[in-house]
Structure formats: structure tokens, C-alpha cells
Amino acid sequence: MIKTPLTVVGVEKLKTELQRLKSVERPAVIAAIAEARSHGDLSENAEYDAAKEKQGFIEGRIAEVESKLSNAQVIDPADLAVTAEGRVVFGATVALEDLDAGSNVTYQIVGDDEADLKSGKISVSSPIARALIGKYAGDVAEVQAPGGIREFEVLDVKYI
């Protein structure tokens, strides 16, 4: 089985979601199904159909989250400081200068499920992250973007 890299924060978010799905969402949809059943004929009961569809979604998401957690390779960025030796690796927070635009950005490289560009978290499988992996401060990474090749200079690498 292939292990999926996740940060400690990502694992905690998935555990919180799983807890909510099992303790709040699942009982609520079971109650909604019971309520819809009490209304009689199920063949023309839109409430029942909607509740069953929602139940299928919730059960599918529970299975998906449990699978992700069981296949997770948990990586704590703070533990990487010694072994990474200044390289950009999974979990690292990287300060970059966009050489084409002249602007600075900071990203943390995280797992696919944790990625949130608004929070400065990019997926390890994104083109930018793939170009940055293995680079050191001072290196320039070329990224194939939809608008052409863009260059980013690595200004700093932190493991926080």
C-alpha cells in the first residue's frame, strides 16, 4: 500500500472531520431517514430519497477519511531541520521571490488533502512544489505554468 504524506496538522484536521462525521452527521442523517419513513409511501418520498443520498455521501466520506488516515505517513516539519539540511522537502515552509513578477510569496509544501492556496499551503504534487523539492536557499526553480515558464528564487527554507 502506498503511504500518503501528511503533516501533523493535516492528520489532526482529518481526525476532527472523521469525529464530526461519525458523531454528528451520521446520527443526524439516520434521524432524517427515520422521520421521512414515518411519512408513509417511500416510492414518492423526496425527503427519504434526499436523506438516503446524503447518507451515502457521508458513509463514503467516512470510508475515504479512514483510508487516508490508515495510509498516512505523518511528517512533522519540526523534525526535518536536522535531516533536510536546508533543502526544500515535504513540510518545509519556503520563502520565494517570483523573478518574473518581482513579488515575494511564502508556501508550505503539504499533502494533497491539506493544500489551501489562501493559507499559503501548496500540494506536494503541484508544479511549483515539484520544481522546488531538493532546492536550497539561493537556488532558482523553473516552473512550467499555463502561461509559460516562471522562475522562482528560493530565499529561505524553514521547518516549522
Secondary structure, DSSP 8 states (H G I E B T S, - for coil): ---EEEEHHHHHHHHHHHHHIIIIIHHHHHHHHHHHHTTS-STT-HHHHHHHHHHHHHHHHHHHHHHHHHTEEEE-GGGHHHHHTT---TT-EEEEEETTTTEEEEEEEE-TTT-BGGGTEEETTSHHHHHHTT--TT-EEEEEETTEEEEEEEEEEE--
